[in-house]
Amino acid sequence: MTKAVFSVKEGRIVRIVCKGHTGYADSGEDVVCAAVSAVLQGAVLGIDQVAKAQMQYSTDDAKGELHFALCEGLTPTCAHDAEVILRTAYMAISDIAASYSQFVKVEVKEL
């Protein structure tokens, strides 16, 4: 089971913690896990390369974990761009979870 927790502060997504392998199929064949990973890694690339937002980011492939957090003090434009990217990622992961609810759970947590 993969659990993605989107943490929100003052109405904006500021942190994502995603843990666990979906268990949909064997490693290397798991299209659900690959979809979740692609969405989240694409969001991180967007934050870094498009929004140019300061962030902290780490992964542990063996554990199936991704930890992402925006840094404080972003400019209004940067914060807006990051929010658009992160909301899109949230919607995509939520859509995957709706189709594969036995394998992916999404939670939103207020900070």
N, C-alpha and C positions, 0 to 999 in steps of 0.2 A: 504494500500500500504506500502510495506517495501522498504526503500531506503538504500543501502549500499554504503558508500563513502570510497574509498581506497585512502589514501593520500600518495604521492610518493615524496621522497627527494633524489636527486642525483641518480635516477634510482632504488631506493629501496622502497618498501612499508614500511612505518613507523607508520601508524595510520589507524585504521578502526573505522568508526562510522556508526552504523546500527540502523535505527529508524523505528518504526511503525509496526503494525500487518498487515499481507498480506491481510486479508479479504477473503481469498480463501474459508474458511469454518468456522463454529463456533469454538470457543475456545475448545481445547481438541480434535478436529477433523481435524484441519488444517494441512494437511501433508506438504504443501508448507512452512508454517511458521516453522514447525518442522525440515524440511530439512535445511533451512537457519540457524536456531539455532544450529543444530547439526554440521554443517560445521564450523561455527564460534567458537563454544565452543571447538570443536576438535582442531582447530588451536591454540586457547589460551592454551589448555593443552599441545600441542606440543611445543609451545614457552617456556612454563614454565618447563615442564618435560624432553623434549628431547634437545631443543636448550639451555636450562638453561639461557635464556635471561632475563635481567631485564626489567620489563614492568609495566605499569599502566593499570588497568582493572576494569571496573565497569559495572553493569547491573541494569536495572530497569524493572522487569517483567511486572508490570502494564502498563507501557508506551511502552513496547516492544523495549527497547533500550539497546545497547551494545556499550561501548566506550573502545577502546584498543589503546595503544601507546607504542612503544618500547622506552626505555630510551636511552639517548646518551651514547657514549663511549663504545659500545660493541666491544669485540675482533673480529678480522676478521673472525675467525671460527664461532663464535656465530652469527655474522651478516649474514654470508652465510647461516647457518642452518635456521635462522629465515626467511630469504628471501625465501628459498625453501618452507617452510611451508606456508608463507603468499601468495606466488604466486599460490600455489596449492589451497588455500582457495579462492583466487580471481577467478581462473579458474572454480572452482566448483560453486560458487555463480553466475558467469556469465552464466554458462550452465543452471542453474535453471532459471535465468532471461530470457534467450532466449526461454525457454519452457513456462514460465508463466509471460510474459511481462506486463500483466494487473495488476499483483500483486507484482512484484519485479523489482526494477530498480537498476542499478549499475552505479556508476560514479567514474572516476579516476581524482584526483585533484593533481596538482603539487604544492608543498610547496616552 
